[in-house]
């Protein structure tokens, strides 16, 4: 399972966050808007991220592709956990770079 998250800021409203995400998506993909939902906020490595769920995997792939090659306005966090596995691996994409983080297996 992979959880996708996009950076949010302290005191930022859901509407403001959605406008920023809509802008990111429309800057790299053709219209129309793509359906997505949002979820809880977590803090990770000094940044706040809101869960981003989109049934169209192509949207997430495009964000990863462009985020790792250019500087998108928001950082992204991806957390992968194997089924029945207590370890997790995370990747942060910010400022045009991808940084992998491993929890060490437990």
N, C-alpha and C positions, 0 to 999 in steps of 0.2 A: 504494500500500500504506500502511495506517495501523497503527502499533503502539500498543497501549494499555498503560499502566503505572499502577500504584497504589503510593503511597508505602509504604515499609517503613522500619524503624528499625534502627540498629546493633545487632547481636547478637539481633535478633528471629528466632525460629524460624519455619519454614514454617507450622507448625500455628498459631502465634499470628497470623501474617499472614493465614492463611486464615480464622480466626475473625473477625478484624476486617473482612475483605472480606465474609464471609457476613453480618455484622451490617449493613454498609452496604447490601448488596443487599436484605436482608429488611426494612430500614427504609423502602424506597421501592417494592418490588414484592411482590406476594402470594407466599406459599409455593406450591409446593415450592421447594427450593433449585435453583439453576440451575447446570448443569455448566460448569466452567471449569478451565483449567490455569494453571500459573505457570511462569515462566522466569527468566532471568538478572536480576541486579540491575545497574542503572547509576546513576551520579550525574549530576545535571543541576541547575544553578543552586542548588547548596548543599543539595539534598535527594537522598535515595536512593529509587529506584523499582524495583519488581519487575514484570516483564512479566506482563500479565494477558490471557489468551486465552479468549474465550467465543464459541462458535459461534452463540449467539443475539444477534444485533446489537441486539435490543431492550434487552438488559441494559446494553450499553455506551451506547446512546442515553439510557436512563433515568439512568445515572450522570452523563453529560454535562449533561443537562437539570437534574437536581437539584443537581449540584455547582456549576453556574453561578448558581443561584438561592438556595441556602442553604449553610450551612457543613457539609459532610460531614466526618467525622473524619479523613479522609486526603486528601492532595492527589493529583491525577491528572495524568498527562502523556500527551499524544498526539503522535506523531511521524508526519508524512506525507511520503512520498517518491514522486515520480512514477516510472513505469517508464522505465528508461533515462536517468534524470535524476540528476545528482549533488547537486542542491540538496535541502534538506529544510526543512520548516516544522514548528514545534512549537507546541503550546498547553498551557499549564499552567493547571489549574483548582484553586484553593486559596482558602480563606477566602471562598467565595461569589463569587469573581471569576475571570474568564478573562483570561490574558495570552498574547498571540501572540508567538512568537519566530521570526524568519526568519534563516537562516544567511547571507544575502546572495548566494546563488546559487553557492556553490562552496566 
